[in-house]
Amino acid sequence: MAEITSLGLGKTMEKKLRVVGIHSAEELKEIGSKQAVFRLKEIYPNTCVVILYHLEAAIRGCEMKQLGDSVKAELKEYFKQL
């Protein structure tokens, strides 16, 4: 199983994801960015929407700035409901 950092996420994010039960890049991809940020927000209430963007970009294998406006809008709407 690949380390979470192999997706371009840092060690701090890797530690936080492990706290919420996500231990590998494969698990993050399987769970998805929305479920991951849902879990993070429960433990780390100051989690912001930018984290959701970073997770989604990491899963897609791109830079956050490469996420389309429609993708960002959908993620932002989801985040507002948390």
Helices and strands as residue ranges (DSSP letters): G 4-7, H 11-19, H 25-31, H 33-43, H 49-60, G 64-66, H 69-80
